Amino acid sequence: MFQLFHEETVFIIGDAQVSQNNPISKVFSQFFLGVVVDTSNGRIVDAECSATIDLTVRFVRSIFVGRLIEDEEIITSIQKRYFGSSQKALIVAFRDAQRKYKQQFAALST
């Protein structure tokens, strides 16, 4: 059986509300950001978000993959590079994913 992600990875999903005029709200009720994190080093190995076009997913992935889940510079990258109507939702969803990761990681390390 093929296993894409090794045993030390976890999947975390962050979510956020989107405005009613956002095209994402027509397809999804809210915005989701899923990240796969290697718990041995905190590095994001994959990412995907709820989006209406594939280019958005690929672009968002390029912002996250290879960076540390606790890297606050990711927010700056989103603000400087992502000008989609869901920019604020992406930031909120990332913060939610960070919070969930920290809660889970703290629970595992105690």
N, C-alpha and C positions, 0 to 999 in steps of 0.2 A: 504494500500500500504506500502510495506517495504522500509524504507529509511536507507541506510547504513551509511551515513554521516549526522551529525546534521547541523542545519542552520548556525552555526558559523564557518563552514569549507569552504575553498576555494580550487579550483584546479588550480595549476600553472604548466605550462610546460616550461622547458628550453630545448634549442637545441644547437647542436654543429656539426661541420663538422667532418667526419671521413676520414681516409686515404683510398685510393682506394684498398689497399691490406687487409683491415679489412673485415672480413666476413659480418659484419653488412651492409657494403655498397652494398653488393649483394642483400640484402633484402629491406633495407631502404636507402633513399638517404642521410639521416643524422642520427645523434644520438639524441634521445629524452629521457628526464627524466621528468616524471610527479610526482608531489608531492601534497598530500592533507594536508593542514595546518589548524590547529585550530586557528582562529584569536583571540580568547580570551587569548591565551597564547603563540602563535607562534610555537607550537609543531607540528612536522610532524607526522601525524597519519597513513599515507600510502604512498607508493612510488612504482613506476614501471618504467622500462626503456625499450627502444627498444633493444632487444637482440635476438640472434639466438638460445639460449637454456634457458629453464626454470630455471635451477640452477643459472644462472647469475642474473635473475630477483629476485629470492629469496635472493641471497647473497647481492645484492645491497639494497634490502628492509631492510635487517638486519643492514646495515650501517646507514640508514636514520631514520627509524621509532623510535619514542620516543625522538628524539633530536630536538633542536630548529632550525628553519630555518636559524637563524643568527649565528649559532655555527660554527666558523671557524675551529674547531677541526675536523669537518667532512672531510675537505680536507686532513688533516693529516691521518685520518682513511683510506681514499681511497688510499693514497700513500703507507701506510704501509700494507694494506690488500688486495687490488684489483690489481691483476697483469694481467688482461685481456688486449687485444690489444687496447681497447677503454678507457684506464685509463684517458688519457688526455681529451678525449671527455666527459667523465663523469664529470670531474672537471669543464670543461667549461660549460657544460649543467647545473650543479648545480649553478655555479656563475650566469648564465643567469636567472635561476629560482629565486635566491635570489634577483637579480636586479628587476625582474618583481614584486615580492612580495613587496619589499620596495616601489616601485613606486605606486602600488595599495593601499598598506596600508597607505602610506602618503596621498594619494588622499582621502581615506575614513576618515582619522582623521582630515582633515582640513575643 
